[in-house]
């Protein structure tokens, strides 16, 4: 793998297809290195690939770092967004700062798998319709709840009865997650 710099209010993401049993998303996590100066904050963003629109409730809560080490940042959703099974999503992140040493890990992926949108806003993320596609498969994943089985009650109770399944849609650095 390698790493790529990001800039303040630049949204970056990679396209992945959701599994057949997805229900709702809990959080988006990404492997980043913060800058050397001050606090850097991030938000995870869930984008429907077919329209490049942020899904309802798809902007995660801010999570901040104060050191320059590589680490996983986890941006939770206040209200879990619905994730449609077997559908393309751009798992994305956006930061409030961008300096020389602020980077996100990636590996080469498929043609047009990655993107960046440098016309976005950290304070109020908008649909990344000015996206520029690339081959970067970011080190980013989404944790989700399994959907209720056919004929199940379909509410939170059904999800809780089945349990929570953590799926790593992509891990570039094996052994990094404990």
C-alpha positions as CSV (number, residue, x, y, z in Angstrom):
1,X,0.0,0.0,0.0
2,X,0.8,3.7,-0.2
3,X,-0.7,6.9,1.1
4,X,-2.2,10.0,-0.4
5,X,-2.5,13.5,1.0
6,X,-5.8,15.1,1.6
7,X,-6.8,18.7,1.9
8,X,-9.2,20.6,4.1
9,X,-12.8,19.9,3.0
10,X,-11.7,17.5,0.3
11,X,-13.9,14.4,0.3
12,X,-12.2,11.1,-0.7
13,X,-13.7,7.7,-1.1
14,X,-13.7,4.3,-2.8
15,X,-16.4,2.2,-4.4
16,X,-17.5,-1.1,-2.8
17,X,-20.5,-3.2,-3.2
18,X,-22.6,-3.9,-0.1
19,X,-23.1,-7.6,0.9
20,X,-26.5,-9.3,0.4
21,X,-27.4,-9.2,4.1
22,X,-26.9,-5.5,4.9
23,X,-29.4,-3.6,6.9
24,X,-28.1,-0.4,8.5
25,X,-24.6,1.1,8.9
26,X,-23.1,1.7,12.3
27,X,-19.9,3.5,11.4
28,X,-17.2,4.2,8.8
29,X,-13.6,3.8,9.8
30,X,-10.5,4.9,7.8
31,X,-6.7,4.5,8.3
32,X,-5.2,8.0,8.4
33,X,-2.2,10.0,9.6
34,X,-3.0,13.4,11.0
35,X,-0.9,16.5,10.6
36,X,1.8,17.8,12.9
37,X,-0.1,20.9,14.0
38,X,-3.1,21.0,16.3
39,X,-6.2,18.8,16.1
40,X,-7.6,17.3,12.9
41,X,-11.2,16.2,12.7
42,X,-12.8,13.8,10.3
43,X,-16.3,12.6,9.3
44,X,-17.2,9.4,7.5
45,X,-19.7,9.8,4.6
46,X,-21.8,7.1,2.9
47,X,-22.4,8.0,-0.8
48,X,-24.7,6.1,-3.1
49,X,-22.5,5.4,-6.1
50,X,-25.1,5.4,-8.9
51,X,-26.1,9.0,-8.2
52,X,-23.1,10.2,-6.1
53,X,-25.5,11.5,-3.5
54,X,-25.0,11.2,0.3
55,X,-27.6,8.8,1.7
56,X,-30.1,9.9,4.3
57,X,-28.3,10.1,7.7
58,X,-25.1,9.3,5.8
59,X,-22.7,11.9,7.4
60,X,-21.0,10.5,10.5
61,X,-20.2,12.3,13.7
62,X,-16.9,14.1,13.9
63,X,-13.9,12.2,15.3
64,X,-10.7,14.1,16.1
65,X,-7.0,13.2,16.5
66,X,-4.2,15.3,18.1
67,X,-1.1,13.2,17.1
68,X,0.7,12.5,13.8
69,X,0.7,8.7,14.1
70,X,-1.1,6.4,11.7
71,X,-4.4,5.3,13.3
72,X,-7.9,4.1,12.6
73,X,-10.5,6.8,13.0
74,X,-14.1,5.7,13.5
75,X,-17.0,8.0,12.6
76,X,-20.3,6.7,14.0
77,X,-23.7,7.6,12.6
78,X,-26.2,9.3,15.0
79,X,-29.0,7.7,13.1
80,X,-27.9,4.5,11.3
81,X,-28.4,5.0,7.5
82,X,-30.1,2.2,5.6
83,X,-27.7,0.2,3.4
84,X,-29.4,-1.5,0.4
85,X,-28.0,-5.0,-0.2
86,X,-25.8,-5.7,-3.2
87,X,-25.5,-2.0,-4.1
88,X,-22.5,0.2,-4.9
89,X,-21.5,2.7,-2.3
90,X,-18.5,5.1,-2.1
91,X,-17.3,4.8,1.4
92,X,-15.9,8.3,2.0
93,X,-14.2,10.6,4.5
94,X,-13.6,14.3,4.8
95,X,-11.3,16.2,7.1
96,X,-11.2,19.8,8.4
97,X,-7.5,20.3,7.8
98,X,-5.0,19.4,5.1
99,X,-1.3,19.8,5.7
100,X,1.9,18.2,4.5
101,X,1.6,15.1,6.6
102,X,-2.1,14.4,6.5
103,X,-2.7,11.2,4.5
104,X,-5.0,8.2,4.1
105,X,-3.7,4.8,3.2
106,X,-4.6,3.1,-0.1
107,X,-3.7,0.5,-2.6
108,X,-4.3,0.4,-6.3
109,X,-7.8,-0.8,-7.1
110,X,-9.9,-1.1,-10.2
111,X,-10.3,1.6,-12.8
112,X,-12.5,4.4,-11.3
113,X,-12.8,2.7,-7.9
114,X,-11.6,5.8,-6.0
115,X,-12.5,9.5,-6.2
116,X,-11.9,12.8,-4.7
117,X,-14.0,16.0,-4.6
118,X,-12.0,19.1,-3.7
119,X,-15.0,21.4,-3.9
120,X,-16.7,20.0,-0.8
121,X,-17.3,21.3,2.8
122,X,-16.2,19.7,6.0
123,X,-18.7,21.7,8.0
124,X,-21.6,20.8,5.8
125,X,-20.7,17.9,3.4
126,X,-22.5,18.0,0.1
127,X,-23.0,15.4,-2.6
128,X,-19.6,14.8,-4.3
129,X,-20.9,15.5,-7.8
130,X,-17.6,17.2,-8.8
131,X,-15.8,13.9,-8.2
132,X,-12.7,13.0,-10.1
133,X,-12.3,9.2,-10.3
134,X,-9.0,7.3,-9.9
135,X,-7.8,3.8,-9.1
136,X,-7.2,4.3,-5.4
137,X,-8.8,1.7,-3.1
138,X,-8.7,3.5,0.2
139,X,-8.2,1.8,3.5
140,X,-11.7,2.3,4.6
141,X,-14.6,0.1,5.8
142,X,-18.2,0.2,7.0
143,X,-19.6,-1.7,10.0
144,X,-23.2,-2.7,9.6
145,X,-26.1,-4.5,11.1
146,X,-27.5,-7.6,9.4
147,X,-31.0,-7.2,7.9
148,X,-33.9,-9.0,9.3
149,X,-34.6,-12.3,7.6
150,X,-37.6,-12.5,5.1
151,X,-40.8,-12.7,7.1
152,X,-39.0,-11.3,10.2
153,X,-40.4,-8.4,12.2
154,X,-37.8,-6.1,10.5
155,X,-37.3,-3.7,13.4
156,X,-34.4,-3.2,15.7
157,X,-35.6,-6.2,17.7
158,X,-35.1,-8.4,14.6
159,X,-31.7,-7.0,14.0
160,X,-30.7,-7.5,17.7
161,X,-31.9,-11.1,17.6
162,X,-29.7,-11.9,14.7
163,X,-26.8,-9.9,16.1
164,X,-24.3,-7.5,14.8
165,X,-22.0,-8.4,12.0
166,X,-18.9,-6.4,11.4
167,X,-17.7,-6.5,7.8
168,X,-14.5,-5.0,6.6
169,X,-15.1,-4.1,3.0
170,X,-11.4,-3.5,2.4
171,X,-8.3,-3.8,4.6
172,X,-5.1,-2.9,3.0
173,X,-2.9,-3.3,6.0
174,X,-3.5,-6.8,7.4
175,X,-3.2,-7.2,11.1
176,X,-3.8,-3.5,11.9
177,X,-7.2,-4.0,13.4
178,X,-7.1,-5.6,16.8
